[in-house]
Amino acid sequence: MRHYRRDNKGRFLQVGEYQRADGRYMFRYRESANKMRVVYSWRLTAADPQPRYARPCKPLREIVTEIYRQKGVM
């Protein structure tokens, strides 16, 4: 049986996506020179509310699609 990661709202997280203890979402990926890069966001999807104490930011899934487009994967 396969175990899937979920966030604190019960949603499935995709490969490379994690939720930190403070509630932020994190995406880890490798660049061309085998360097690890990390991107953070307070929101997973566009429907998520922005916390009052946080700076406005794009949802993590939009950031990930931009990364994939730049790499030429999508």
Secondary structure by P-SEA (a helix, b strand, c coil): cbbbbbcccccccccccccccccbbbbbbcccccbbbbbbbccccccbbbbccccccccaaaaaaaaaaaaccc
